[in-house]
Amino acid sequence: MAKILLVEDDQFLSSLLKNRLQKENYEVVLATDGEAAINYLRTADFDLILLDIILPKKTGFEVLEEINLDPRFQAKKPPIIIISNLGQVEDIKRGQELGVIEYLIKAKISIDDLINKVKEFLKNK
């Protein structure tokens, strides 16, 4: 069973995504801020990270930078998909420079499409 770290502080959206992903038989761990996300990554391996950018304590960009700078994460760095309302070209470019595999704008993607993208990505896991 693939294990997903969902980093999202919006309670409604995180609950919805977590339930839908669990229905697809994924194990989902929820972090509601950037600091918690880093702590989970230090203690467990994940097959995929779904990462919001606007987060309490550490932004998604700060989480990405920490993952990229910390040698402990290099050997087991999971693929990362950003799900954010920040859709400016410079935000997307920054995410790509920090190594994300996909940058999805919440307002432009349905929950079904997001779940399908996750399934498509993890089908080879």
N, C-alpha and C positions, 0 to 999 in steps of 0.2 A: 504494500500500500504506500503510495507516494505521500510524503509529508510536506505540507505547505505552511510557511510562516506568513500570516496575514497581518500587515502593519497598517492599521486604520483606526483613527480616533472617533469617527462618526459612528455612534452606537447603532443607529438603524441600519446603515450600510454594512457595517462589520457583521452584525447579526444575520442579515440577509445573505451575505456572501458566505459566511461560515456554514450556515445551514445548507445552502445550495451545494457547496463543495463537499460537505459531509454526505449528502445524498448521492453524490457521484463516487462515494467510497474513498475520499481522500481524508487523511488525518490533517486536521487544521489546528494550528496554535495561533492564538490571537494576541498581538501586542498592541496596546493602545497609545504608545508613545515610542519615540526613537530610542530612548535609553533602554526600555524593556526589550526592544527588538535586538539590540546589541547583546544584552544579557542572555536572551534565548539562543542567539547564534554561538555564544561561547560555550553553551552547555549541551547543544544538540545539533544534529545534522539535518538539513532540509533539502528537498528536491527542487524547491522553487520558493521564491519570496515575492509576494505581492505587496508593493510598498507605496504608501501615500507620501506626498512631499510635505504638506502642511501638517505638522505634528507637534504635540507638546514636547518639551525637554530637549529633543534633538530633531531637526528637520530630516526629511528623507534624504536630502543632499548630504547632510552631515553623516547620516548612517552610511551612505554609499562611500563617502570619503574615508570613514573609519574602517569599513570593510576592505577597501583598497590599500590602506596604509598598514593594517595590522597583519603581520606575517602569519599569525595563527589561522587567519581566514583563507589564505591563498591556496592551501592544499585542498580545501573542501568548500570553495566559494560556490554557492548555488547560483543558478541563473536568476535574474531579477527582472520583474515586470513592474513598471511604475503605473499606478492608477491614481490620477490626480486631476484636479480642476485647473491646475496651472498648465496652460496650453500655449504659452508664448514660444516662439521659435527658439529663443535663447535658453528657455527651460528645457525644451526637448533636446537641444544640442548638448546642454550640460549633462543631462541624463545619459545620453549616448556616449559622451566622453568619459563618463564614470562607469561605463560598461554594462548598462542595462540592455536587455535583449529586445524589449518592446516598451513603448511609452504610450499609454492609453489615456485619453481624456474622458473623465467620468461622464460629462454631459453629452459626449458623442458616441457612447457605447452602451448597449443594453446589458443587463445582467446575463441574459442568455448568451450573448456574443462573447462576453468576458469569460464565462464558464467554458464555452466552446474553445476559446483560445487556450485556456489552461489545459483542457483535455487534449487538445491537439499537440501542445508542447510536451505534455507528460506521457503521451501514449508510447513513447520510445523508452520510457524509464522502467 
